[in-house]
Amino acid sequence: MPRVMVIGLDCAPPALVFDRLEAALPNLTKLRRRGAWGPLRSVAPPITVPAWACMVSGRDPGELGLYGFRNRVPGTYDLSVADGDAVQVPRVWDLAGEAGKRVAVCYVPMTSPPKPVHGVLVGGFLGSDEVNTYPAALGPTLEARFGPHRPDVDEFRTEDKQGLLDALYDTTTLHFDVFGALWREEKPDFAMMVEMGTDRLHHALWTHLDPSAPEHDPSHPLVREARDYYAFVDAQVGALIEQADDDTAILVCSDHGARRMEGGVCVNEHLRRTGWLTLREEPASPRALTPDMIDWSRTKAWSTGGYYARVFFNVAGREPEGVVPPEALGDERAALARQLEALVPETRAETPEALYRAVNGLAPDLLVFFGDLRRRALGTVGGEVFADSDDRGPDGCNHDWDGVFIAAGAGVRARGPLEGLSIHDVGATALALLGVDRPGDWLGTDRAAASTK
């Protein structure tokens, strides 16, 4: 069976990788032309958490109980940040290890704190900035060779674009150097890395990558800088491809795409104005909503902000100060869904039961995607319902439904463009290439041998 190398590029969209930046990405373009490729439909919501975890576990967000970076703490109104402990099901590398395959996992989101694997693991995004590896002894060795563990840049919603670019080059170099060294020295049967830098670049510089953006100026120096970073990532991918022998299958993928953000919807302000949400006192200026600001005895619903809106009802017996009778939840939810969908064209307000095979954890009662993700959901109250920009700092893009998929090399029989690709197909394809059986309820199918039709 071939070895399998998976290279993840967070947020990489088809419009850039397959089209606008094709000429600047010779290695990805060559890989695509000798294998199979296509847009890769993400999960709902299309966010780093839970998307990567879904990709490598064959589960949907509801089954994992992960609906974003922050999730409700049952019995409270609080949110907690998800880490690797939140994923309680086997992932691709666990199944490969159980089959006797050696693995090397680097910087994949939600792998920190690290769990034992049959091989080596370097923790990724949403983990500690301290060296975070399995085995633990690997950490000091990597730090001595490559410098401090840095799974991500410190800040990407910033006006200091050059400072961000400098940090991106540093962290990206580190990630590919570490992964390349582990590929050569550990000789794993399965290896996977994820580079977060592409996502950070999009949020900071999307205006300079998207000619349709009103502020786009093709002569702006940052247009070249953004393109140059992508070319740098492509060169790093090319260096890995050169290290892969003829008995290696290479998969390149992203967890979601990117699109221009056309503003935001202050969901809680709308809920306040329409009587769903009551505050203890009116804010003097726009501010982020916190639980202590809410008069729970007179509140039916509230929301968290982000790439989409997570709307929760204040249900009696579920929330500490719930007021909505459980038997009334269906009607209340339907009424609010209609109201929210009317705010912005192409808005969908979905229930978790309609999206997922199972609903674990404390899921949002409504998942609202404004303008087909052209608008973000903002959590602030005290201002206008509609905003021109993000409430957390400079940000030019929102996430989009489709990422990218490329497969080439040993065992990959499919050629040309593929249709209907799902994010879950990546894990299923990797396991098939390794000759490892996947659980019968695993979402996704092997696309390495799929027809190009």
C-alpha positions as CSV (number, residue, x, y, z in Angstrom):
1,M,0.0,0.0,0.0
2,P,1.2,3.6,-0.7
3,R,2.3,6.0,2.0
4,V,-0.1,8.9,2.3
5,M,0.8,12.6,2.8
6,V,-2.0,15.1,3.5
7,I,-1.2,18.8,3.2
8,G,-4.0,21.0,4.6
9,L,-4.2,24.7,3.7
10,D,-6.8,26.3,5.9
11,C,-9.4,28.4,4.1
12,A,-7.8,27.9,0.6
13,P,-10.7,28.6,-1.9
14,P,-11.1,27.2,-5.4
15,A,-11.3,30.7,-6.9
16,L,-7.7,31.3,-5.9
17,V,-6.1,27.9,-6.1
18,F,-7.8,26.7,-9.3
19,D,-8.2,30.1,-11.0
20,R,-6.8,33.5,-10.1
21,L,-3.5,32.4,-8.6
22,E,-3.0,29.3,-10.8
23,A,0.1,30.8,-12.5
24,A,1.7,31.6,-9.2
25,L,1.2,28.1,-7.9
26,P,3.1,25.8,-10.3
27,N,3.5,22.9,-7.8
28,L,-0.2,22.7,-6.9
29,T,-1.1,23.2,-10.6
30,K,1.2,20.4,-11.7
31,L,-0.2,18.1,-8.9
32,R,-3.7,18.9,-10.0
33,R,-3.0,18.2,-13.6
34,R,-1.6,14.7,-12.9
35,G,-4.3,13.7,-10.5
36,A,-7.9,14.4,-9.5
37,W,-9.2,17.7,-8.1
38,G,-12.3,19.7,-7.4
39,P,-14.1,22.0,-5.0
40,L,-14.6,20.4,-1.6
41,R,-17.9,21.1,0.2
42,S,-17.4,21.8,3.9
43,V,-19.7,21.2,6.8
44,A,-22.2,23.6,8.3
45,P,-20.8,25.7,9.8
46,P,-17.7,26.0,7.5
47,I,-15.3,26.9,10.2
48,T,-11.8,25.6,11.2
49,V,-13.6,24.1,14.3
50,P,-15.4,21.8,13.6
51,A,-14.4,21.3,9.9
52,W,-11.0,19.7,10.3
53,A,-12.2,17.5,13.0
54,C,-15.1,16.4,10.8
55,M,-12.8,15.7,7.9
56,V,-10.6,13.3,9.8
57,S,-13.3,11.6,11.9
58,G,-16.0,10.9,9.4
59,R,-18.5,12.7,11.7
60,D,-20.7,15.7,11.3
61,P,-20.6,18.7,13.8
62,G,-23.7,17.5,15.6
63,E,-22.2,14.1,16.2
64,L,-19.0,15.7,17.6
65,G,-21.0,18.3,19.6
66,L,-18.8,21.0,18.1
67,Y,-20.5,24.1,16.6
68,G,-17.6,26.5,16.5
69,F,-14.5,27.6,18.5
70,R,-16.6,28.3,21.5
71,N,-19.4,26.0,22.7
72,R,-22.1,26.2,25.4
73,V,-21.3,24.8,28.9
74,P,-24.4,22.8,29.8
75,G,-26.3,24.2,32.8
76,T,-24.8,27.7,32.4
77,Y,-24.9,30.6,30.0
78,D,-21.1,30.3,29.5
79,L,-19.0,29.4,26.5
80,S,-15.8,27.3,26.6
81,V,-13.1,27.1,23.9
82,A,-12.9,23.7,22.3
83,D,-9.6,21.9,22.3
84,G,-8.4,18.4,21.3
85,D,-10.1,16.8,24.3
86,A,-13.5,17.7,22.8
87,V,-13.0,15.2,20.0
88,Q,-14.0,11.9,21.5
89,V,-14.0,9.6,18.4
90,P,-11.1,8.0,16.5
91,R,-9.5,10.0,13.7
92,V,-7.8,8.8,10.6
93,W,-4.4,8.5,12.3
94,D,-5.9,6.6,15.2
95,L,-7.4,4.0,12.8
96,A,-4.2,3.9,10.8
97,G,-2.2,3.3,14.0
98,E,-4.5,0.5,15.1
99,A,-3.8,-1.1,11.8
100,G,-0.1,-1.0,12.5
101,K,0.7,2.1,10.4
102,R,3.1,4.7,11.7
103,V,1.8,8.2,11.7
104,A,3.1,11.8,11.9
105,V,0.5,14.5,12.6
106,C,1.6,18.2,12.6
107,Y,-0.4,21.3,13.5
108,V,-3.8,19.8,12.7
109,P,-6.4,21.9,14.6
110,M,-7.8,20.3,17.7
111,T,-4.9,18.0,18.4
112,S,-3.8,19.7,21.6
113,P,-3.4,18.5,24.3
114,P,-1.9,15.6,22.4
115,K,-3.1,12.1,22.7
116,P,-0.9,9.0,22.2
117,V,-0.5,7.9,18.6
118,H,1.4,5.2,16.8
119,G,4.1,7.6,15.8
120,V,4.5,11.3,16.5
121,L,2.2,14.3,16.9
122,V,2.8,18.0,17.1
123,G,-0.2,19.9,18.5
124,G,-2.0,22.5,16.4
125,F,-4.4,25.5,16.5
126,L,-6.3,26.1,19.7
127,G,-3.5,24.5,21.7
128,S,-0.9,25.8,24.0
129,D,2.0,28.0,22.6
130,E,4.3,25.8,24.6
131,V,5.9,22.8,23.0
132,N,3.1,20.3,22.7
133,T,3.9,16.9,21.3
134,Y,3.6,13.2,21.6
135,P,5.8,11.7,22.7
136,A,6.6,14.5,25.2
137,A,10.4,14.1,24.6
138,L,9.9,15.2,20.9
139,G,9.1,18.7,22.0
140,P,12.5,19.8,23.3
141,T,14.2,18.2,20.4
142,L,12.1,20.1,17.9
143,E,12.5,23.4,19.8
144,A,16.3,23.0,19.8
145,R,16.3,22.4,16.1
146,F,13.6,24.7,14.8
147,G,12.8,27.2,17.6
148,P,9.7,27.7,19.8
149,H,6.5,25.9,19.1
150,R,4.1,28.3,17.2
151,P,0.9,26.7,15.9
152,D,-0.4,30.1,14.7
153,V,0.4,33.8,14.5
154,D,-0.6,35.9,17.5
155,E,-3.0,38.3,15.8
156,F,-4.3,38.6,12.3
157,R,-7.1,41.2,12.6
158,T,-4.6,44.0,12.7
159,E,-3.7,47.2,10.8
160,D,-0.1,46.1,10.8
161,K,-0.2,44.2,7.6
162,Q,3.6,44.0,7.1
163,G,4.1,42.7,10.7
164,L,1.5,40.0,10.0
165,L,3.2,39.0,6.8
166,D,6.5,38.7,8.6
167,A,4.9,36.5,11.2
168,L,3.2,34.4,8.5
169,Y,6.5,33.7,6.8
170,D,8.1,32.7,10.1
171,T,5.4,30.4,11.2
172,T,4.8,28.8,7.8
173,T,8.5,28.1,7.4
174,L,8.5,26.5,10.8
175,H,5.5,24.3,10.1
176,F,6.8,23.0,6.8
177,D,10.3,22.5,8.1
178,V,9.1,20.4,11.1
179,F,6.7,18.4,8.9
180,G,9.4,17.7,6.3
181,A,11.9,16.6,8.9
182,L,9.4,14.2,10.5
183,W,8.4,12.9,7.1
184,R,12.1,12.1,6.3
185,E,13.2,10.9,9.7
186,E,10.1,9.1,11.1
187,K,9.1,7.6,7.7
188,P,5.4,7.4,8.5
189,D,2.9,5.5,6.5
190,F,0.4,8.4,7.1
191,A,1.4,12.0,7.6
192,M,-0.7,15.1,7.8
193,M,-0.1,18.8,8.4
194,V,-2.3,21.9,8.3
195,E,-1.1,25.4,7.6
196,M,-3.2,28.1,9.1
197,G,-1.4,31.0,7.4
198,T,-3.6,30.9,4.3
199,D,-6.6,31.6,6.5
200,R,-4.9,34.5,8.3
201,L,-3.8,36.0,5.0
202,H,-7.3,36.0,3.7
203,H,-8.8,37.7,6.7
204,A,-6.1,40.4,6.6
205,L,-5.6,40.9,2.9
206,W,-8.7,39.7,1.1
207,T,-9.4,43.1,-0.5
208,H,-6.0,42.7,-2.3
209,L,-6.8,39.1,-3.5
210,D,-10.3,39.8,-4.8
211,P,-10.8,42.0,-7.8
212,S,-14.5,42.3,-7.1
213,A,-13.9,44.0,-3.7
214,P,-14.9,47.7,-4.0
215,E,-11.6,48.8,-2.4
216,H,-9.4,46.6,-4.6
217,D,-6.6,48.5,-6.2
218,P,-4.5,46.3,-8.5
219,S,-1.5,48.7,-8.1
220,H,-1.5,48.4,-4.4
221,P,1.8,46.8,-3.1
222,L,-0.2,44.4,-0.9
223,V,-1.6,42.8,-4.0
224,R,1.8,41.5,-4.9
225,E,2.6,40.7,-1.2
226,A,-0.5,38.5,-0.9
227,R,0.3,36.8,-4.1
228,D,3.9,36.3,-3.1
229,Y,2.9,34.6,0.2
230,Y,0.7,32.1,-1.8
231,A,3.7,31.5,-4.1
232,F,5.8,30.9,-1.0
233,V,3.3,28.3,0.3
234,D,3.3,26.6,-3.1
235,A,7.1,26.4,-3.0
236,Q,6.9,24.8,0.4
237,V,4.4,22.3,-0.9
238,G,6.7,21.6,-3.9
239,A,9.6,20.8,-1.5
240,L,7.4,18.2,0.2
241,I,6.4,16.7,-3.1
242,E,10.0,16.3,-4.0
243,Q,10.6,14.4,-0.8
244,A,7.8,12.0,-1.6
245,D,8.8,8.9,-3.6
246,D,6.8,7.1,-6.2
247,D,5.1,5.0,-3.6
248,T,3.4,8.1,-2.0
249,A,-0.1,9.4,-2.5
250,I,-0.4,13.2,-1.9
251,L,-3.7,14.8,-0.9
252,V,-4.0,18.6,-0.7
253,C,-7.2,20.0,0.9
254,S,-8.8,22.8,2.7
255,D,-11.5,22.9,5.3
256,H,-13.5,25.7,3.8
257,G,-13.2,28.6,1.4
258,A,-13.2,32.3,1.6
259,R,-15.4,35.1,0.1
260,R,-15.6,38.9,0.4
261,M,-17.4,40.0,3.6
262,E,-20.1,42.6,2.8
263,G,-20.7,43.6,6.4
264,G,-22.4,42.2,9.4
265,V,-25.7,41.7,11.2
266,C,-25.8,42.6,14.8
267,V,-28.1,39.8,15.7
268,N,-28.5,40.6,19.4
269,E,-29.4,44.2,18.6
270,H,-32.2,42.9,16.3
271,L,-33.4,40.5,19.0
272,R,-33.4,43.4,21.5
273,R,-35.4,45.7,19.2
274,T,-38.0,42.9,18.4
275,G,-38.6,41.8,22.0
276,W,-36.7,38.5,22.1
277,L,-33.9,39.8,24.2
278,T,-34.1,42.2,27.2
279,L,-31.1,43.9,28.8
280,R,-30.8,45.0,32.4
281,E,-29.9,48.5,31.2
282,E,-29.4,50.1,27.8
283,P,-25.8,50.3,26.7
284,A,-24.4,53.8,26.2
285,S,-22.5,52.6,23.2
286,P,-22.2,49.4,21.1
287,R,-20.6,46.7,23.1
288,A,-20.3,42.9,23.1
289,L,-23.1,41.1,24.8
290,T,-22.2,39.2,28.0
291,P,-24.6,37.1,30.1
292,D,-24.5,39.5,33.0
293,M,-26.1,42.2,30.8
294,I,-29.2,40.2,30.1
295,D,-32.5,40.2,32.1
296,W,-33.0,36.5,31.7
297,S,-36.5,36.6,33.3
298,R,-37.7,38.6,30.2
299,T,-35.5,37.1,27.5
300,K,-36.6,34.4,25.1
301,A,-33.5,34.2,22.8
302,W,-29.9,35.5,22.4
303,S,-27.1,34.9,20.0
304,T,-23.3,34.6,19.7
305,G,-21.5,36.3,16.9
306,G,-19.0,34.9,14.4
307,Y,-19.0,33.6,10.8
308,Y,-22.6,32.6,11.4
309,A,-25.1,33.2,14.1
310,R,-25.8,30.7,16.8
311,V,-29.2,31.5,18.3
312,F,-30.2,29.9,21.6
313,F,-33.6,30.0,23.3
314,N,-33.8,30.5,27.0
315,V,-35.7,27.2,27.6
316,A,-37.2,26.4,31.0
317,G,-35.5,23.3,32.5
318,R,-32.5,23.6,30.2
319,E,-31.1,27.1,30.9
320,P,-30.6,28.2,34.5
321,E,-33.2,30.9,34.2
322,G,-35.2,29.6,31.3
323,V,-38.6,31.1,30.4
324,V,-39.6,29.4,27.1
325,P,-41.7,26.2,27.8
326,P,-40.1,23.3,26.0
327,E,-43.4,22.5,24.3
328,A,-43.4,26.0,22.8
329,L,-39.9,25.9,21.4
330,G,-40.9,24.6,18.0
331,D,-43.3,27.4,17.3
332,E,-41.0,30.1,18.8
333,R,-38.1,28.8,16.8
334,A,-40.0,28.8,13.5
335,A,-41.3,32.3,14.1
336,L,-37.8,33.7,14.8
337,A,-36.3,31.8,11.9
338,R,-38.7,33.5,9.5
339,Q,-37.9,36.8,11.0
340,L,-34.1,36.4,10.7
341,E,-34.3,35.0,7.1
342,A,-36.2,38.2,6.1
343,L,-33.3,40.4,7.3
344,V,-30.9,39.7,4.4
345,P,-31.6,38.0,1.1
346,E,-30.3,34.4,0.7
347,T,-30.3,33.9,4.5
348,R,-30.9,30.4,5.9
349,A,-31.9,29.7,9.5
350,E,-31.5,26.0,10.1
351,T,-32.2,23.7,13.0
352,P,-29.5,21.3,14.1
353,E,-31.9,18.4,13.7
354,A,-32.2,19.2,10.0
355,L,-28.5,19.5,9.5
356,Y,-27.0,16.6,11.5
357,R,-27.3,12.8,12.0
358,A,-27.2,13.4,15.7
359,V,-27.1,16.4,18.0
360,N,-24.7,16.2,20.9
361,G,-23.7,18.8,23.4
362,L,-25.7,22.0,23.7
363,A,-26.3,22.9,20.1
364,P,-27.7,26.2,18.9
365,D,-31.4,26.1,18.4
366,L,-30.9,28.0,15.1
367,L,-27.8,28.2,12.9
368,V,-28.2,31.3,10.8
369,F,-26.1,31.9,7.7
370,F,-26.6,35.5,6.6
371,G,-26.6,36.3,2.9
372,D,-25.1,32.9,2.0
373,L,-22.1,33.9,4.2
374,R,-21.7,37.3,2.6
375,R,-22.4,38.8,6.0
376,R,-21.0,37.9,9.4
377,A,-23.0,37.6,12.5
378,L,-22.0,40.2,15.1
379,G,-22.6,39.8,18.8
380,T,-22.8,43.5,19.8
381,V,-25.8,45.4,21.2
382,G,-26.4,49.1,21.5
383,G,-25.8,50.3,17.9
384,E,-27.4,49.6,14.5
385,V,-28.6,46.3,13.3
386,F,-26.4,46.3,10.2
387,A,-22.7,47.1,10.2
388,D,-20.2,47.7,7.5
389,S,-17.3,45.8,9.2
390,D,-16.4,43.2,11.7
391,D,-16.7,44.0,15.4
392,R,-13.5,42.3,16.3
393,G,-11.0,44.2,14.1
394,P,-10.0,44.6,10.5
395,D,-11.3,41.7,8.4
396,G,-12.0,41.6,4.7
397,C,-13.4,38.1,4.3
398,N,-15.9,35.6,5.6
399,H,-15.8,31.9,5.2
400,D,-17.3,30.1,2.2
401,W,-18.8,26.7,1.7
402,D,-16.2,25.2,-0.7
403,G,-12.6,24.4,-0.1
404,V,-10.2,22.6,-2.4
405,F,-9.2,18.9,-3.0
406,I,-6.3,17.6,-5.0
407,A,-5.2,14.0,-5.1
408,A,-2.3,12.5,-7.1
409,G,0.4,9.9,-6.8
410,A,0.5,6.2,-5.9
411,G,-2.9,4.5,-5.8
412,V,-4.8,7.6,-7.1
413,R,-6.6,6.3,-10.2
414,A,-9.1,9.2,-10.6
415,R,-8.1,11.9,-13.1
416,G,-9.4,15.4,-13.9
417,P,-12.1,17.3,-12.2
418,L,-14.4,15.6,-9.7
419,E,-17.9,16.7,-8.8
420,G,-19.8,16.4,-5.5
421,L,-16.8,16.2,-3.3
422,S,-17.5,16.3,0.5
423,I,-15.0,17.2,3.2
424,H,-15.6,13.8,4.7
425,D,-14.3,12.2,1.5
426,V,-10.7,13.2,2.4
427,G,-10.5,11.0,5.4
428,A,-12.3,8.1,3.6
429,T,-9.9,8.4,0.7
430,A,-6.8,8.5,2.9
431,L,-7.9,5.3,4.7
432,A,-8.7,3.6,1.4
433,L,-5.2,4.4,0.1
434,L,-3.7,3.0,3.3
435,G,-5.8,-0.1,3.0
436,V,-7.4,0.6,6.3
437,D,-11.1,-0.2,6.9
438,R,-13.2,2.6,8.1
439,P,-16.2,2.3,10.4
440,G,-19.5,1.5,8.6
441,D,-21.1,4.8,9.8
442,W,-18.2,6.9,8.6
443,L,-19.4,9.8,6.4
444,G,-17.7,10.2,3.1
445,T,-16.4,7.9,0.3
446,D,-13.1,7.0,-1.3
447,R,-12.6,9.3,-4.2
448,A,-9.1,8.1,-5.2
449,A,-10.6,5.5,-7.5
450,A,-13.7,7.4,-8.3
451,S,-14.9,8.2,-11.9
452,T,-14.2,11.7,-13.1
453,K,-17.9,11.9,-14.1
